[in-house]
């Protein structure tokens, strides 16, 4: 039996403006179907080093995003913000403000309410297209109430709908139980041994780099078979020239980014975007599985894995926004490493965090 905990239920509390936010000082183990790690929150309710609002002489970067920035699946020291602090040369202060489940709207409000107080030199906003388009549009996400923001067309905000508190969660976990349990099918003895032996684990990972061996080990349950989770917004991969069904969602996303960028620049900081690709964009075999099972909205519609990256790049070029896109580097690494993403929860493993960190270090020099 594997325990599948809710990171929001265990490490977050209800917030009347944001829906939920990180629980200050929270610490404990986090277990999901295919990962287990330790979580430690600082006094503000976030993972990573704890910096005061007062500035030092070091460069400071505030990073906002969802579970990829929070570090779902990896130890505190393996989150890409921590890697940048160690390997970034000038030892920048990386203020990690990631909260699992957040959309761009909540990230914008968190920046306005707290992020600004850190007075960063630069703000890095992580965009996760396959999640953000859906999350930005609704008043609820993952069973929790959240705000809805309507941006205007001039880089501002037309209206903000605050989340209403739910009965029983005004002071405590964000409306969902701290954990639930699910049963995974039987596993090969080698997999159970790997859970207790770093040597066996390393051997299985090394063997899995050979495609034929990896498939055979997955079939024998020596490795958890990789599969993509249901994508919240699969239409994000529709070629807009063939089926412009996401036009309103993209308009809302870019409107929120406009408002975010304007506020950051007004504060005197630089603004940068980071694209977080999905697992189906990185692994061709999983992309083929996705398009084989995902229904097209019309006979003319076509799938294209680079669509979100192409649209965000065009936005950044038009508005002169610095952009880091780790998709090419992840695809290159994927030729030799089948586990840049966790096989079931589909978040970055420690190796993918290192790749993203190195791409950011290169771009932010």
MITIDREN-39119 format. One record per residue (C-alpha): x, y, z; residue number from 1. Coordinates in nm, 2 decimals. Example, Ala and Ser with C-alpha at 12.3 -4.5 7.8 and 13.67 -1.06 7.14 Angstrom:
2
@u:1.23&v:-0.45&w:0.78&base:1 $
@u:1.37&v:-0.11&w:0.71&base:2 $
END
This chain:
365
@u:0.00&v:0.00&w:0.00&base:1 $
@u:0.13&v:0.35&w:-0.09&base:2 $
@u:0.02&v:0.66&w:0.10&base:3 $
@u:-0.08&v:0.95&w:-0.13&base:4 $
@u:-0.08&v:1.27&w:0.08&base:5 $
@u:-0.22&v:1.61&w:-0.02&base:6 $
@u:0.06&v:1.87&w:-0.01&base:7 $
@u:-0.21&v:2.14&w:0.02&base:8 $
@u:-0.38&v:1.96&w:0.30&base:9 $
@u:-0.06&v:1.90&w:0.49&base:10 $
@u:0.15&v:2.21&w:0.43&base:11 $
@u:-0.10&v:2.48&w:0.35&base:12 $
@u:-0.36&v:2.69&w:0.53&base:13 $
@u:-0.67&v:2.87&w:0.41&base:14 $
@u:-0.61&v:3.23&w:0.31&base:15 $
@u:-0.90&v:3.48&w:0.25&base:16 $
@u:-0.73&v:3.65&w:-0.05&base:17 $
@u:-0.53&v:3.37&w:-0.21&base:18 $
@u:-0.75&v:3.07&w:-0.13&base:19 $
@u:-0.46&v:2.89&w:0.04&base:20 $
@u:-0.10&v:2.96&w:0.12&base:21 $
@u:0.20&v:2.78&w:0.26&base:22 $
@u:0.19&v:2.71&w:0.64&base:23 $
@u:0.46&v:2.90&w:0.82&base:24 $
@u:0.72&v:2.67&w:0.98&base:25 $
@u:0.56&v:2.35&w:0.86&base:26 $
@u:0.79&v:2.05&w:0.85&base:27 $
@u:0.74&v:1.68&w:0.79&base:28 $
@u:0.76&v:1.40&w:0.54&base:29 $
@u:0.56&v:1.41&w:0.22&base:30 $
@u:0.45&v:1.09&w:0.05&base:31 $
@u:0.29&v:1.04&w:-0.29&base:32 $
@u:0.25&v:0.74&w:-0.51&base:33 $
@u:0.60&v:0.75&w:-0.66&base:34 $
@u:0.80&v:0.98&w:-0.43&base:35 $
@u:0.88&v:1.05&w:-0.07&base:36 $
@u:1.08&v:1.34&w:0.07&base:37 $
@u:1.12&v:1.58&w:0.36&base:38 $
@u:0.96&v:1.93&w:0.35&base:39 $
@u:1.06&v:2.22&w:0.56&base:40 $
@u:0.89&v:2.56&w:0.54&base:41 $
@u:1.05&v:2.88&w:0.66&base:42 $
@u:0.87&v:3.14&w:0.88&base:43 $
@u:0.69&v:3.28&w:0.57&base:44 $
@u:0.54&v:2.94&w:0.47&base:45 $
@u:0.77&v:2.86&w:0.18&base:46 $
@u:1.05&v:2.61&w:0.10&base:47 $
@u:1.41&v:2.73&w:0.06&base:48 $
@u:1.64&v:2.97&w:0.25&base:49 $
@u:1.47&v:3.22&w:0.48&base:50 $
@u:1.56&v:3.58&w:0.40&base:51 $
@u:1.44&v:3.89&w:0.58&base:52 $
@u:1.28&v:4.18&w:0.40&base:53 $
@u:1.59&v:4.39&w:0.46&base:54 $
@u:1.84&v:4.37&w:0.17&base:55 $
@u:2.20&v:4.25&w:0.17&base:56 $
@u:2.47&v:4.32&w:-0.08&base:57 $
@u:2.39&v:4.00&w:-0.27&base:58 $
@u:2.16&v:3.99&w:-0.58&base:59 $
@u:1.81&v:3.88&w:-0.49&base:60 $
@u:1.57&v:3.69&w:-0.71&base:61 $
@u:1.20&v:3.62&w:-0.61&base:62 $
@u:1.06&v:3.31&w:-0.78&base:63 $
@u:0.68&v:3.26&w:-0.80&base:64 $
@u:0.51&v:2.95&w:-0.94&base:65 $
@u:0.32&v:2.63&w:-0.85&base:66 $
@u:0.42&v:2.28&w:-0.74&base:67 $
@u:0.72&v:2.28&w:-0.98&base:68 $
@u:0.86&v:2.58&w:-0.79&base:69 $
@u:0.75&v:2.44&w:-0.45&base:70 $
@u:0.95&v:2.13&w:-0.54&base:71 $
@u:0.69&v:1.85&w:-0.55&base:72 $
@u:0.88&v:1.52&w:-0.52&base:73 $
@u:1.23&v:1.64&w:-0.43&base:74 $
@u:1.43&v:1.73&w:-0.12&base:75 $
@u:1.46&v:2.10&w:-0.02&base:76 $
@u:1.82&v:2.11&w:-0.15&base:77 $
@u:1.72&v:1.97&w:-0.49&base:78 $
@u:1.47&v:2.24&w:-0.58&base:79 $
@u:1.61&v:2.44&w:-0.87&base:80 $
@u:1.62&v:2.76&w:-0.66&base:81 $
@u:1.85&v:2.59&w:-0.41&base:82 $
@u:2.07&v:2.46&w:-0.70&base:83 $
@u:2.10&v:2.81&w:-0.83&base:84 $
@u:2.21&v:2.94&w:-0.49&base:85 $
@u:2.49&v:2.67&w:-0.48&base:86 $
@u:2.60&v:2.68&w:-0.84&base:87 $
@u:2.50&v:3.03&w:-0.95&base:88 $
@u:2.85&v:3.18&w:-0.92&base:89 $
@u:2.76&v:3.50&w:-0.73&base:90 $
@u:2.55&v:3.31&w:-0.48&base:91 $
@u:2.23&v:3.49&w:-0.54&base:92 $
@u:1.96&v:3.50&w:-0.28&base:93 $
@u:1.67&v:3.29&w:-0.43&base:94 $
@u:1.35&v:3.38&w:-0.25&base:95 $
@u:1.13&v:3.08&w:-0.33&base:96 $
@u:0.76&v:3.18&w:-0.32&base:97 $
@u:0.62&v:2.87&w:-0.48&base:98 $
@u:0.29&v:2.73&w:-0.37&base:99 $
@u:0.15&v:2.40&w:-0.50&base:100 $
@u:-0.16&v:2.44&w:-0.71&base:101 $
@u:-0.13&v:2.81&w:-0.77&base:102 $
@u:-0.24&v:2.97&w:-1.10&base:103 $
@u:-0.09&v:3.29&w:-1.24&base:104 $
@u:-0.37&v:3.49&w:-1.07&base:105 $
@u:-0.27&v:3.37&w:-0.72&base:106 $
@u:0.10&v:3.42&w:-0.80&base:107 $
@u:0.03&v:3.78&w:-0.90&base:108 $
@u:-0.17&v:3.84&w:-0.58&base:109 $
@u:0.11&v:3.68&w:-0.37&base:110 $
@u:0.36&v:3.91&w:-0.54&base:111 $
@u:0.15&v:4.21&w:-0.46&base:112 $
@u:0.09&v:4.11&w:-0.09&base:113 $
@u:0.42&v:3.97&w:0.00&base:114 $
@u:0.68&v:3.93&w:-0.28&base:115 $
@u:0.72&v:4.31&w:-0.32&base:116 $
@u:0.84&v:4.34&w:0.04&base:117 $
@u:1.15&v:4.14&w:-0.03&base:118 $
@u:1.26&v:4.41&w:-0.28&base:119 $
@u:1.42&v:4.17&w:-0.53&base:120 $
@u:1.64&v:4.27&w:-0.81&base:121 $
@u:1.46&v:4.03&w:-1.04&base:122 $
@u:1.14&v:3.84&w:-1.04&base:123 $
@u:1.11&v:3.50&w:-1.21&base:124 $
@u:0.76&v:3.38&w:-1.29&base:125 $
@u:0.72&v:3.01&w:-1.38&base:126 $
@u:0.44&v:2.94&w:-1.63&base:127 $
@u:0.30&v:2.59&w:-1.66&base:128 $
@u:0.07&v:2.61&w:-1.96&base:129 $
@u:-0.10&v:2.27&w:-1.93&base:130 $
@u:-0.21&v:2.37&w:-1.57&base:131 $
@u:-0.23&v:2.75&w:-1.57&base:132 $
@u:-0.49&v:2.80&w:-1.85&base:133 $
@u:-0.75&v:2.60&w:-1.66&base:134 $
@u:-0.66&v:2.72&w:-1.31&base:135 $
@u:-0.67&v:3.09&w:-1.41&base:136 $
@u:-1.03&v:3.06&w:-1.54&base:137 $
@u:-1.20&v:2.90&w:-1.24&base:138 $
@u:-1.31&v:3.00&w:-0.88&base:139 $
@u:-1.20&v:2.66&w:-0.75&base:140 $
@u:-0.89&v:2.44&w:-0.80&base:141 $
@u:-0.82&v:2.10&w:-0.64&base:142 $
@u:-1.14&v:2.13&w:-0.43&base:143 $
@u:-1.03&v:2.46&w:-0.28&base:144 $
@u:-1.17&v:2.81&w:-0.33&base:145 $
@u:-0.95&v:3.06&w:-0.52&base:146 $
@u:-0.96&v:3.41&w:-0.65&base:147 $
@u:-1.06&v:3.50&w:-1.01&base:148 $
@u:-0.89&v:3.80&w:-1.18&base:149 $
@u:-1.02&v:3.97&w:-1.49&base:150 $
@u:-0.73&v:4.16&w:-1.65&base:151 $
@u:-0.79&v:4.45&w:-1.88&base:152 $
@u:-0.63&v:4.52&w:-2.21&base:153 $
@u:-0.39&v:4.78&w:-2.09&base:154 $
@u:-0.17&v:4.58&w:-1.85&base:155 $
@u:-0.40&v:4.63&w:-1.55&base:156 $
@u:-0.67&v:4.45&w:-1.36&base:157 $
@u:-1.04&v:4.51&w:-1.42&base:158 $
@u:-1.18&v:4.31&w:-1.13&base:159 $
@u:-1.08&v:4.06&w:-0.86&base:160 $
@u:-1.33&v:3.81&w:-0.72&base:161 $
@u:-1.20&v:3.70&w:-0.38&base:162 $
@u:-1.25&v:3.34&w:-0.26&base:163 $
@u:-1.53&v:3.29&w:-0.01&base:164 $
@u:-1.44&v:3.09&w:0.30&base:165 $
@u:-1.58&v:2.74&w:0.32&base:166 $
@u:-1.74&v:2.60&w:0.64&base:167 $
@u:-1.48&v:2.44&w:0.86&base:168 $
@u:-1.16&v:2.56&w:0.69&base:169 $
@u:-1.14&v:2.92&w:0.81&base:170 $
@u:-0.85&v:2.82&w:1.03&base:171 $
@u:-0.68&v:2.51&w:0.93&base:172 $
@u:-0.60&v:2.29&w:0.62&base:173 $
@u:-0.73&v:2.42&w:0.29&base:174 $
@u:-1.05&v:2.22&w:0.28&base:175 $
@u:-0.91&v:1.88&w:0.20&base:176 $
@u:-0.80&v:1.59&w:0.41&base:177 $
@u:-0.43&v:1.57&w:0.49&base:178 $
@u:-0.39&v:1.24&w:0.31&base:179 $
@u:-0.57&v:0.96&w:0.14&base:180 $
@u:-0.45&v:0.60&w:0.07&base:181 $
@u:-0.44&v:0.42&w:-0.26&base:182 $
@u:-0.32&v:0.07&w:-0.35&base:183 $
@u:-0.06&v:0.02&w:-0.62&base:184 $
@u:-0.04&v:-0.32&w:-0.79&base:185 $
@u:0.22&v:-0.58&w:-0.70&base:186 $
@u:0.58&v:-0.49&w:-0.74&base:187 $
@u:0.89&v:-0.69&w:-0.83&base:188 $
@u:1.12&v:-0.79&w:-0.54&base:189 $
@u:1.40&v:-0.59&w:-0.71&base:190 $
@u:1.19&v:-0.27&w:-0.68&base:191 $
@u:1.13&v:-0.33&w:-0.31&base:192 $
@u:1.50&v:-0.39&w:-0.26&base:193 $
@u:1.58&v:-0.07&w:-0.45&base:194 $
@u:1.37&v:0.12&w:-0.20&base:195 $
@u:1.62&v:0.01&w:0.07&base:196 $
@u:1.94&v:0.00&w:-0.13&base:197 $
@u:2.10&v:0.30&w:-0.30&base:198 $
@u:2.32&v:0.07&w:-0.50&base:199 $
@u:2.03&v:-0.14&w:-0.64&base:200 $
@u:1.84&v:0.18&w:-0.71&base:201 $
@u:2.13&v:0.33&w:-0.91&base:202 $
@u:2.17&v:0.00&w:-1.10&base:203 $
@u:1.81&v:0.00&w:-1.20&base:204 $
@u:1.83&v:0.36&w:-1.32&base:205 $
@u:2.14&v:0.29&w:-1.52&base:206 $
@u:1.98&v:-0.01&w:-1.69&base:207 $
@u:1.67&v:0.19&w:-1.76&base:208 $
@u:1.87&v:0.42&w:-1.99&base:209 $
@u:1.85&v:0.14&w:-2.25&base:210 $
@u:1.51&v:0.16&w:-2.40&base:211 $
@u:1.46&v:-0.21&w:-2.45&base:212 $
@u:1.57&v:-0.29&w:-2.10&base:213 $
@u:1.35&v:-0.01&w:-1.95&base:214 $
@u:1.04&v:-0.14&w:-2.12&base:215 $
@u:1.11&v:-0.50&w:-2.01&base:216 $
@u:1.17&v:-0.38&w:-1.65&base:217 $
@u:0.84&v:-0.18&w:-1.65&base:218 $
@u:0.65&v:-0.48&w:-1.78&base:219 $
@u:0.79&v:-0.69&w:-1.49&base:220 $
@u:0.71&v:-0.41&w:-1.24&base:221 $
@u:1.08&v:-0.36&w:-1.16&base:222 $
@u:1.02&v:0.00&w:-1.24&base:223 $
@u:0.70&v:0.20&w:-1.22&base:224 $
@u:0.57&v:0.23&w:-1.58&base:225 $
@u:0.58&v:0.59&w:-1.69&base:226 $
@u:0.25&v:0.74&w:-1.79&base:227 $
@u:0.13&v:1.10&w:-1.83&base:228 $
@u:-0.13&v:1.21&w:-1.59&base:229 $
@u:-0.45&v:1.35&w:-1.73&base:230 $
@u:-0.36&v:1.70&w:-1.86&base:231 $
@u:-0.58&v:1.97&w:-1.71&base:232 $
@u:-0.57&v:2.17&w:-2.03&base:233 $
@u:-0.49&v:1.93&w:-2.32&base:234 $
@u:-0.61&v:2.18&w:-2.58&base:235 $
@u:-0.30&v:2.39&w:-2.50&base:236 $
@u:-0.13&v:2.17&w:-2.76&base:237 $
@u:-0.37&v:2.24&w:-3.04&base:238 $
@u:-0.22&v:2.42&w:-3.33&base:239 $
@u:-0.41&v:2.76&w:-3.31&base:240 $
@u:-0.42&v:2.78&w:-3.69&base:241 $
@u:-0.62&v:2.46&w:-3.70&base:242 $
@u:-0.84&v:2.50&w:-3.39&base:243 $
@u:-0.83&v:2.84&w:-3.20&base:244 $
@u:-1.03&v:2.69&w:-2.91&base:245 $
@u:-0.80&v:2.83&w:-2.64&base:246 $
@u:-0.79&v:3.19&w:-2.75&base:247 $
@u:-0.98&v:3.33&w:-2.45&base:248 $
@u:-0.76&v:3.13&w:-2.21&base:249 $
@u:-0.44&v:3.25&w:-2.37&base:250 $
@u:-0.57&v:3.60&w:-2.37&base:251 $
@u:-0.64&v:3.58&w:-1.99&base:252 $
@u:-0.30&v:3.43&w:-1.92&base:253 $
@u:-0.12&v:3.70&w:-2.12&base:254 $
@u:-0.33&v:3.97&w:-1.96&base:255 $
@u:-0.23&v:3.84&w:-1.61&base:256 $
@u:0.14&v:3.83&w:-1.72&base:257 $
@u:0.10&v:4.19&w:-1.85&base:258 $
@u:-0.03&v:4.31&w:-1.51&base:259 $
@u:0.24&v:4.11&w:-1.33&base:260 $
@u:0.52&v:4.25&w:-1.55&base:261 $
@u:0.39&v:4.61&w:-1.51&base:262 $
@u:0.38&v:4.58&w:-1.13&base:263 $
@u:0.73&v:4.42&w:-1.11&base:264 $
@u:0.89&v:4.69&w:-1.34&base:265 $
@u:0.72&v:4.96&w:-1.14&base:266 $
@u:0.88&v:4.82&w:-0.83&base:267 $
@u:1.22&v:4.86&w:-0.99&base:268 $
@u:1.29&v:4.49&w:-1.05&base:269 $
@u:1.35&v:4.30&w:-1.37&base:270 $
@u:1.10&v:4.05&w:-1.49&base:271 $
@u:1.16&v:3.71&w:-1.65&base:272 $
@u:0.95&v:3.41&w:-1.75&base:273 $
@u:1.03&v:3.04&w:-1.71&base:274 $
@u:0.84&v:2.79&w:-1.91&base:275 $
@u:0.77&v:2.45&w:-1.74&base:276 $
@u:0.72&v:2.19&w:-2.01&base:277 $
@u:0.50&v:1.89&w:-1.95&base:278 $
@u:0.63&v:1.53&w:-1.96&base:279 $
@u:0.46&v:1.47&w:-2.30&base:280 $
@u:0.66&v:1.75&w:-2.46&base:281 $
@u:0.99&v:1.59&w:-2.34&base:282 $
@u:0.94&v:1.22&w:-2.42&base:283 $
@u:0.83&v:1.14&w:-2.78&base:284 $
@u:0.68&v:0.81&w:-2.69&base:285 $
@u:0.45&v:0.97&w:-2.43&base:286 $
@u:0.35&v:1.24&w:-2.68&base:287 $
@u:0.25&v:0.96&w:-2.92&base:288 $
@u:0.04&v:0.80&w:-2.64&base:289 $
@u:-0.12&v:1.14&w:-2.57&base:290 $
@u:-0.23&v:1.21&w:-2.92&base:291 $
@u:-0.35&v:0.85&w:-2.96&base:292 $
@u:-0.59&v:0.88&w:-2.67&base:293 $
@u:-0.68&v:1.25&w:-2.67&base:294 $
@u:-0.99&v:1.34&w:-2.88&base:295 $
@u:-0.96&v:1.62&w:-3.13&base:296 $
@u:-1.24&v:1.88&w:-3.13&base:297 $
@u:-1.27&v:1.88&w:-3.51&base:298 $
@u:-1.15&v:1.70&w:-3.82&base:299 $
@u:-0.93&v:2.00&w:-3.91&base:300 $
@u:-0.76&v:2.03&w:-3.57&base:301 $
@u:-0.40&v:1.92&w:-3.53&base:302 $
@u:-0.18&v:1.85&w:-3.22&base:303 $
@u:0.17&v:2.02&w:-3.20&base:304 $
@u:0.38&v:1.98&w:-2.89&base:305 $
@u:0.56&v:2.31&w:-2.92&base:306 $
@u:0.25&v:2.53&w:-2.94&base:307 $
@u:0.26&v:2.68&w:-2.58&base:308 $
@u:0.63&v:2.75&w:-2.60&base:309 $
@u:0.59&v:2.91&w:-2.94&base:310 $
@u:0.31&v:3.14&w:-2.82&base:311 $
@u:0.49&v:3.24&w:-2.50&base:312 $
@u:0.81&v:3.31&w:-2.70&base:313 $
@u:0.62&v:3.53&w:-2.94&base:314 $
@u:0.47&v:3.72&w:-2.64&base:315 $
@u:0.81&v:3.77&w:-2.49&base:316 $
@u:0.96&v:3.89&w:-2.81&base:317 $
@u:0.68&v:4.14&w:-2.86&base:318 $
@u:0.71&v:4.28&w:-2.51&base:319 $
@u:1.08&v:4.23&w:-2.47&base:320 $
@u:1.05&v:4.00&w:-2.18&base:321 $
@u:1.35&v:3.77&w:-2.10&base:322 $
@u:1.26&v:3.41&w:-2.13&base:323 $
@u:1.41&v:3.08&w:-2.02&base:324 $
@u:1.28&v:2.77&w:-2.19&base:325 $
@u:1.44&v:2.45&w:-2.07&base:326 $
@u:1.25&v:2.23&w:-2.32&base:327 $
@u:1.55&v:2.18&w:-2.56&base:328 $
@u:1.78&v:2.09&w:-2.28&base:329 $
@u:1.53&v:1.85&w:-2.12&base:330 $
@u:1.47&v:1.68&w:-2.46&base:331 $
@u:1.84&v:1.63&w:-2.51&base:332 $
@u:1.88&v:1.48&w:-2.16&base:333 $
@u:1.58&v:1.26&w:-2.21&base:334 $
@u:1.76&v:1.06&w:-2.48&base:335 $
@u:1.97&v:0.91&w:-2.20&base:336 $
@u:1.75&v:0.95&w:-1.89&base:337 $
@u:1.39&v:0.81&w:-1.88&base:338 $
@u:1.33&v:0.97&w:-1.54&base:339 $
@u:1.35&v:1.35&w:-1.57&base:340 $
@u:0.99&v:1.34&w:-1.44&base:341 $
@u:0.83&v:1.12&w:-1.18&base:342 $
@u:0.65&v:0.84&w:-1.36&base:343 $
@u:0.31&v:0.90&w:-1.20&base:344 $
@u:0.29&v:1.25&w:-1.05&base:345 $
@u:0.48&v:1.39&w:-1.36&base:346 $
@u:0.67&v:1.66&w:-1.17&base:347 $
@u:1.05&v:1.72&w:-1.22&base:348 $
@u:1.29&v:1.49&w:-1.05&base:349 $
@u:1.61&v:1.62&w:-0.90&base:350 $
@u:1.79&v:1.58&w:-1.23&base:351 $
@u:1.54&v:1.79&w:-1.42&base:352 $
@u:1.56&v:2.06&w:-1.15&base:353 $
@u:1.94&v:2.07&w:-1.20&base:354 $
@u:1.89&v:2.11&w:-1.58&base:355 $
@u:1.64&v:2.39&w:-1.53&base:356 $
@u:1.87&v:2.56&w:-1.28&base:357 $
@u:2.17&v:2.55&w:-1.52&base:358 $
@u:1.96&v:2.69&w:-1.80&base:359 $
@u:1.85&v:2.98&w:-1.57&base:360 $
@u:2.21&v:3.04&w:-1.45&base:361 $
@u:2.32&v:3.07&w:-1.81&base:362 $
@u:2.04&v:3.30&w:-1.91&base:363 $
@u:2.05&v:3.52&w:-1.60&base:364 $
@u:2.41&v:3.62&w:-1.62&base:365 $
END
